[in-house]
């Protein structure tokens, strides 16, 4: 892996020269800064999807190593503030998340909201913007891939997909990415499942859709990447698809 740096808000893996790939992991960490304690939650809540995307960081770092691209990973829990939400989104700072009340967020005032935006949310987005500018400065068109993971069961319903491709306007990349996974022959692939990719103000909307840059969001089912063996398998699977898609657009 190339050079890695960290600060309070994000972790950055620098790309190899002349590499247009940018990998994003918005929900990489379940970490809370010490001054926030545990936001009034039990430790078990931080092992759940409400705190981070299980397995997504390991897959993202594996892809950065395998493909030589830039990677930007958040270093704070989405329970503190969600970098994949716009400033005016009511779920930017969750007071209740999948049945869990978050005491440390219940009586949030505007000053604290702005503090979290300026200390965590904005620097994370600035790092994404800087990575994009760095690729453009080399005369290349950035190719942006965001890695997320989803729960195998939602409200008692077993989700059938192994992987989902979420998209809004970039249908060409979505179709190629979807077809790449389907061609592996043993996967159930969701087209805008388990969520829809059109979310105003999210990371890809802000940095890719509005800028007309090629991009895709890949959601992997969490039970498939909860252990290292699964991470290694999915790094291989995703790398094959990303490489083929990137060089086709």
Secondary structure in CASP SS format (residue, H / E / C, confidence):
PFRMAT SS
TARGET T0000
AUTHOR 0000-0000-0000
METHOD secondary structure of the structure
MODEL  1
X C 1.00
X C 1.00
X C 1.00
X E 1.00
X E 1.00
X E 1.00
X C 1.00
X C 1.00
X C 1.00
X E 1.00
X E 1.00
X E 1.00
X E 1.00
X C 1.00
X C 1.00
X C 1.00
X C 1.00
X C 1.00
X C 1.00
X C 1.00
X E 1.00
X E 1.00
X E 1.00
X E 1.00
X E 1.00
X C 1.00
X C 1.00
X C 1.00
X C 1.00
X C 1.00
X C 1.00
X C 1.00
X C 1.00
X H 1.00
X H 1.00
X H 1.00
X C 1.00
X C 1.00
X C 1.00
X C 1.00
X C 1.00
X C 1.00
X H 1.00
X H 1.00
X H 1.00
X H 1.00
X H 1.00
X C 1.00
X C 1.00
X C 1.00
X C 1.00
X C 1.00
X C 1.00
X C 1.00
X C 1.00
X H 1.00
X H 1.00
X H 1.00
X H 1.00
X H 1.00
X H 1.00
X H 1.00
X H 1.00
X H 1.00
X H 1.00
X H 1.00
X H 1.00
X C 1.00
X C 1.00
X E 1.00
X E 1.00
X E 1.00
X E 1.00
X E 1.00
X C 1.00
X C 1.00
X C 1.00
X C 1.00
X C 1.00
X C 1.00
X C 1.00
X C 1.00
X C 1.00
X C 1.00
X C 1.00
X C 1.00
X C 1.00
X C 1.00
X C 1.00
X C 1.00
X C 1.00
X C 1.00
X C 1.00
X C 1.00
X C 1.00
X E 1.00
X E 1.00
X C 1.00
X C 1.00
X E 1.00
X E 1.00
X C 1.00
X H 1.00
X H 1.00
X H 1.00
X H 1.00
X C 1.00
X C 1.00
X C 1.00
X H 1.00
X H 1.00
X H 1.00
X H 1.00
X H 1.00
X H 1.00
X H 1.00
X H 1.00
X H 1.00
X H 1.00
X H 1.00
X H 1.00
X H 1.00
X H 1.00
X H 1.00
X H 1.00
X H 1.00
X H 1.00
X H 1.00
X H 1.00
X H 1.00
X H 1.00
X H 1.00
X H 1.00
X H 1.00
X H 1.00
X H 1.00
X C 1.00
X C 1.00
X C 1.00
X C 1.00
X C 1.00
X C 1.00
X E 1.00
X E 1.00
X E 1.00
X E 1.00
X E 1.00
X E 1.00
X E 1.00
X E 1.00
X C 1.00
X C 1.00
X E 1.00
X E 1.00
X C 1.00
X C 1.00
X E 1.00
X E 1.00
X C 1.00
X C 1.00
X C 1.00
X C 1.00
X E 1.00
X E 1.00
X E 1.00
X E 1.00
X C 1.00
X C 1.00
X C 1.00
X C 1.00
X H 1.00
X H 1.00
X H 1.00
X H 1.00
X H 1.00
X H 1.00
X H 1.00
X H 1.00
X H 1.00
X H 1.00
X H 1.00
X H 1.00
X C 1.00
X C 1.00
X C 1.00
X C 1.00
X C 1.00
X C 1.00
X E 1.00
X E 1.00
X E 1.00
X C 1.00
X C 1.00
X C 1.00
X C 1.00
X C 1.00
X C 1.00
X C 1.00
X C 1.00
X C 1.00
X C 1.00
X C 1.00
X H 1.00
X H 1.00
X H 1.00
X H 1.00
X H 1.00
X H 1.00
X H 1.00
X C 1.00
X C 1.00
X C 1.00
X C 1.00
X C 1.00
X E 1.00
X E 1.00
X E 1.00
X E 1.00
X E 1.00
X E 1.00
X E 1.00
X H 1.00
X H 1.00
X H 1.00
X C 1.00
X C 1.00
X C 1.00
X H 1.00
X H 1.00
X H 1.00
X H 1.00
X H 1.00
X H 1.00
X H 1.00
X H 1.00
X H 1.00
X H 1.00
X H 1.00
X H 1.00
X H 1.00
X H 1.00
X H 1.00
X H 1.00
X H 1.00
X H 1.00
X H 1.00
X C 1.00
X C 1.00
X C 1.00
END
